[in-house]
Amino acid sequence: MEYARGNVFEGAAGPKGVHIIPEMPVTLVGKIFKPKLRWDGTRRAYEEAPVPWLHATHI
């Protein structure tokens, strides 16, 4: 986060958090597979949600 604050000059473009992953998901041709990263971000947001009724264990 400290590195990003010092190198991303547009405040709104800066990261809200940093998550270390074992490896970047890639397609068969070697491009970064962005949907997988989005799915992971959605899962993290869902699991970290402060509202208990959002969790599947309460449904």
C-alpha positions, -999 to +999 in steps of 0.1 A: +000+000+000+028+024+008+044+017-026+010+024-043+005+057-024+039+069-036+035+058-072-002+063-081-007+100-084-045+100-090-061+094-056-092+077-069-071+052-089-052+040-058-059+006-044-083+002-014-064-030-003-038-054-014-043-092-016-014-115-024-023-145-046-001-175-055-001-167-092-020-147-117-048-166-135-041-167-173-059-178-204-046-205-227-027-179-247-011-164-216-031-132-211-043-123-176-078-137-170-096-107-155-129-124-148-112-148-123-097-118-105-132-101-104-148-133-091-121-135-064-127-099-054-165-104-052-160-135-031-137-116-007-162-087-004-190-112+003-170-130+030-159-098+046-193-082+046-202-067+080-239-075+076-246-110+089-277-115+067-255-114+036-237-146+046-251-179+032-248-196+066-277-175+079-300-182+050 
